[in-house]
Amino acid sequence: MSLYLNTRGMASVAIAVCDRCHTKQPYSKLVADGNSPGLRVCPQCSDKLDPWRLPARQSENITIEHPRPDEPLTD
């Protein structure tokens, strides 16, 4: 574990803390988390979007365009 951030090649550096692992990171490397967009996390701690957290699909209203009337099966 290094004590200092490697800022070589960066024009300006703002230091931020990852909300998951609480390590110092350059602010430009932090990303919004997939499941909790309010969290700013480093790429190693980033989650992929969980489809179970999405709202349920809406059912479709499927109807027949020209239905025939019912006829009795027996005479």
N, C-alpha and C positions, 0 to 999 in steps of 0.2 A: 504494500500500500504506500503510495507516494504522499508526501506531506504537502507538496505544492502542485498546482494545476499546470499542465503543459499548455502554455499560451503561444507557443511558437507559430508564427504565420497568421495570427489573428490581429486585425487592425485595432479593434477595441474589445475589451472583455468585461462582461458583467458576471459576477459570481452569483449562482443560485444554488438552492438545495433541493435535491430530489425528494418528492413527497413520500416515496416508498422506502428507499434504502438510506435516506438522510445523508448522502454523500455530497460533497461540493462538486459542482459541475459548471462549465461555462453555460450561461443562459441560452446561448444560441443552440446548444445541443439538446435542451429539454423539449419534450413534445407533449401534447395533450394526450391523456390516457384514453384508450378506445372505449372502455366501459364507464369511466367516470371522467368526463371531459374537463371538470374543474381541477383535476390534479395535473401538475406538471411533473413528469417523470423522465428519467434518463432512458435511452433506447433499450438498455438491458432489462429494465423493470416494466416496460410498456406491455400492456395486454392487447390481444387481438379482440376485435368486436365480437361479443357473444350473441349469437342470433336468438337465444332464449330470452334475452332482455328486451327485444323488439316487441312492439305491440302485436297482438294476434291478428291474423289475416281476416279480412271481412269476407263473409260468404257472398257468392254471386247470386243474383236473382235470375235464374234461367227459366224461361217459359217457352212453350211451343207456340209458333206463330199462327198456324191454322189448324187447330185441333178438330177432330171429327167428334160428333156426338156419340155417346155410348149407346150400343145396341144390345138388347138382351141376348144372352147365349142360348136360351131355350125358347121354343115357340109355344 
